[in-house]
Amino acid sequence: MTFLKLNSLRKHYGAVAALDGVDLSVAPGSRSAIVGPSGCGKTTLLRLIAGFDVPEAGTILLDGEVVADAQGQVPAHLRNIGIVAQDGCLFPHLTVADNIGFGLKTSREAKQARAAELMEMVGLDNAMLSRKPDQLSGGQQQRVALARALARKPRLMLLDEPFSALDTGLRAATRKSVADVLSAAGITTILVTHDQQEALAFADQLAVMRAGRFAQVGAPRDVYARPVDAATAAFLGEAIVLPATVKAGQAQSPLGLLPVDERDFEGQASILLRPEQISVDRAEGLKANGTVGEVAFGGSTCDTRVTLDGAGAFSFRLDIPNRDMLLKGDRIAISVSGKAHVFR
């Protein structure tokens, strides 16, 4: 079943194609993340879904209703869509209670009751209802913004990089809290972000956008492990891409003979490994097949550059636990676990 369906959406700004034929299906009650670099079109897409802008071509269907096509669109205020922006966009002159209740066509008492209910839902103390936004932390402001967006019981929630202004630790905690609240409420959600880790952690469905199109859409684990191309692989994390000759489910590569996830393909190809598949040991009594390059201390881990022996001098980086810290020039033995992914 599909709750939100985008068909062949196109949008230009002058000669620039912000969206160039975008298709997407979103299941009811799910969490989707649209991730991509700045300028790829993800915020434009969010604006079209919200009703803030009009597509030049294509169709947007929300719960079976056509809300936008080339002939016209349902106005934003009639779509019943909640939005949480990057900075929360709370009214600075209003209290938390008045921010949450803003726009509700009910009595003041009903607004206060709804605000108290939502504060509990987003994990904030009702004692904060009388505070102004400047008396709240960044994470608290984002939770109030979520409560305000939930106040009208939206059928779809749009999150436009809502955690990017928060510190790293607070960002993760707030993201988890927001995800839990939305799941409990059963609200279909779309998150737009340029943060790959955030998208992977938040979503049931991941859509990687590049140059106004979706390069790949799927479950986060699948897209990460089996990206459609090297560019998508590199965007989602450190990608170790090596040349190989593939035959009968195995690849002959600079790291030796490796099992691959493609049994039917034979010939020259590139293969993908992720850093977590790589193990390294100092070459004490083991056959060395690499050398440690630059090492940057990073607390619990060290950013370590490794260069493989042999023609091509392929190199890649690994996060090595600090307790196993290697030194520049160390000779190492490199081993691989799991299967490599084949790019056809």
Secondary structure, 3 states (H helix, E strand, C coil): CCCEEEEEEEEEECCEEEEEEEEEEECCCCEEEEECCCCCCHHHHHHHHHCCCCCCEEEEEECCEEEEECCEECCHHHCCEEEECCCCCCCCCCCHHHHHHCCCCCCHHHHHHHHHHHHHHCCCCHHHHHCCHHHCCHHHHHHHHHHHHHCCCCCEEEEECCCCCCCHHHHHHHHHHHHHHHHHHCCEEEEEECCHHHHHHHCCEEEEEECCEEEEEECHHHHHHCCCCHHHHHHCCCCEEEEEEEECCEEEECCEEEEECCCCCCEEEEEEECHHHEEEEECCCCCCCEEEEEEEECCCEEEEEEEECCCCCCEEEEEEEHHHCCCCCCEEEEEECCCEEEEC
